[in-house]
């Protein structure tokens, strides 16, 4: 006589082992897929960083070329260069750097909650007499970024701070490549006529 109960028991154990193996394999595959996605994200971040670095390199090379041109123009002379339009234009352009604080960050949280200023950032800049070439809202940080500011008060109000950002590194964060280049190459309107 054939033992059906024993056969069913062996079959059930084999089936259970197969199910356990398949689940382990599925979990392993899932982990591998997650690792692959993580690596893909890391590669995309690296590619983006490389793009930004290349753009920064191009901008720095251009600035170096301008400095070399300016230095060559100045060499060998010992008189007042300010009488020359080229000197004044290049001096003003080259001295306008991040260190001088031409870009400002407007902090809505500081302005509204701590300073009780309930105006739009652009309106408040007008009240302060600060002019700028471009502005970029940054909703994630409750901020507005103002580029190429002039008539900056000293000291700055607490809700304003120096924006230490290279416009080229902000492409995709409210700036296009063209706008970033315009900000970098900005010359005051009254200097264009000198």
C-alpha positions in Angstrom: 0.0 0.0 0.0 1.2 3.6 -0.8 1.6 6.1 2.0 -0.1 9.3 0.7 0.3 11.2 4.0 4.1 10.8 3.9 4.3 11.9 0.2 2.1 15.0 1.0 4.4 15.8 3.9 7.6 15.6 1.8 6.0 17.6 -1.0 4.8 20.3 1.5 8.4 20.5 3.0 9.9 20.8 -0.5 7.4 23.4 -1.5 8.0 25.4 1.7 11.8 25.3 1.1 11.2 26.5 -2.5 9.1 29.4 -1.3 11.7 30.4 1.3 14.4 30.3 -1.4 12.3 32.4 -3.8 11.6 35.0 -1.1 15.3 35.2 -0.2 16.1 35.6 -3.9 13.4 38.3 -4.3 14.8 40.2 -1.3 18.3 39.9 -2.6 17.2 41.2 -6.0 15.3 44.1 -4.4 18.4 45.1 -2.4 20.5 44.9 -5.6 18.0 47.1 -7.4 18.0 49.7 -4.5 21.8 49.7 -4.6 21.7 50.2 -8.3 19.3 53.1 -8.0 21.5 54.7 -5.2 24.5 54.4 -7.5 22.6 55.9 -10.4 21.6 58.9 -8.2 25.2 59.3 -7.0 26.4 59.2 -10.6 23.8 61.8 -11.6 25.0 64.0 -8.7 28.6 63.6 -9.7 27.7 64.4 -13.4 25.9 67.6 -12.3 28.8 68.6 -10.0 31.2 68.1 -12.9 29.0 70.3 -15.1 29.0 73.0 -12.5 32.8 72.7 -12.0 33.3 73.0 -15.8 31.2 76.1 -16.0 33.0 77.6 -13.0 36.3 76.8 -14.7 35.2 78.6 -17.9 34.1 81.6 -15.9 37.4 81.7 -14.0 39.4 81.4 -17.2 37.5 84.3 -18.6 38.1 86.4 -15.5 41.8 85.4 -15.6 42.0 86.5 -19.3 40.4 89.8 -18.3 42.9 90.3 -15.5 45.8 89.5 -17.7 44.5 92.0 -20.3 44.1 94.7 -17.7 47.5 94.0 -16.2 49.2 94.2 -19.6 47.5 97.4 -20.3 48.7 98.9 -17.0 52.3 97.8 -17.1 55.2 100.2 -17.3 53.3 103.4 -16.5 53.3 105.5 -13.4 50.6 108.0 -13.9 46.9 108.4 -13.1 45.1 105.7 -15.0 41.6 106.9 -13.9 41.6 109.3 -16.9 41.2 106.3 -19.2 37.8 104.9 -19.9 39.2 101.4 -20.4 40.9 101.5 -16.9 37.7 102.7 -15.2 35.5 100.1 -16.9 37.9 97.2 -16.2 38.6 98.3 -12.6 34.9 98.5 -11.7 34.2 95.2 -13.4 37.1 93.3 -11.9 36.6 94.8 -8.4 33.0 93.8 -8.2 33.4 90.4 -6.5 31.5 88.3 -4.1 33.8 89.6 -1.3 32.4 93.1 -1.8 28.9 91.7 -1.2 27.2 92.7 -4.4 24.7 89.8 -4.0 22.3 89.8 -1.1 20.1 87.2 0.6 16.7 88.5 1.9 15.4 86.3 4.8 11.6 86.4 5.1 11.6 84.6 8.4 13.9 87.2 10.0 12.1 90.1 8.3 8.5 89.1 9.0 8.7 87.3 12.3 11.6 89.0 14.1 11.6 92.5 12.5 7.9 92.8 11.8 8.4 93.8 8.2 5.3 92.6 6.2 6.4 93.8 2.8 7.4 91.8 -0.3 11.2 91.5 -0.5 11.3 93.6 -3.7 9.2 96.4 -2.0 11.5 96.4 1.1 14.6 96.7 -1.1 13.0 99.7 -2.8 12.4 101.3 0.7 16.0 100.7 1.6 17.1 102.3 -1.7 18.9 99.1 -2.8 18.9 98.5 -6.6 19.8 95.2 -8.3 20.0 93.7 -11.7 18.0 90.5 -11.0 16.2 88.7 -8.2 15.5 85.0 -7.7 12.9 83.7 -5.3 14.0 80.8 -3.2 10.7 79.4 -1.7 12.3 76.4 0.0 14.4 78.7 2.2 11.8 81.5 2.5 14.4 83.8 0.8 14.9 86.1 -2.1 18.3 86.4 -3.7 19.2 89.8 -5.2 22.1 90.0 -7.7 24.4 92.9 -8.4 23.1 95.1 -5.6 24.1 98.8 -5.4 23.5 101.4 -2.7 23.9 98.7 0.0 23.5 100.2 3.5 26.2 99.7 6.1 25.5 97.9 8.4 23.0 95.6 6.7 19.6 95.1 8.3 19.4 91.7 10.1 17.2 90.2 7.4 19.8 90.9 4.7 23.1 89.1 4.4 25.8 88.7 1.8 24.9 86.0 -0.7 28.1 84.1 -1.2 27.0 82.2 -4.3 28.5 82.0 -7.7 25.7 82.6 -10.2 27.0 79.7 -12.4 26.5 77.3 -9.5 22.9 78.4 -9.2 21.9 77.3 -12.7 18.7 75.3 -12.3 17.9 77.0 -8.9 16.1 79.9 -10.4 18.8 80.9 -12.9 19.3 79.9 -16.5 22.8 79.8 -17.9 22.2 83.0 -19.9 20.9 84.8 -16.8 23.9 83.6 -14.7 26.3 84.9 -17.4 24.4 88.3 -17.5 24.8 88.6 -13.7 28.5 87.8 -13.9 29.1 90.3 -16.8 26.9 93.0 -15.3 28.1 96.6 -15.6 26.4 99.5 -14.0 24.3 101.5 -16.5 26.2 104.7 -15.9 29.5 102.9 -16.4 28.5 101.8 -19.9 28.6 105.3 -21.1 32.1 106.1 -19.6 
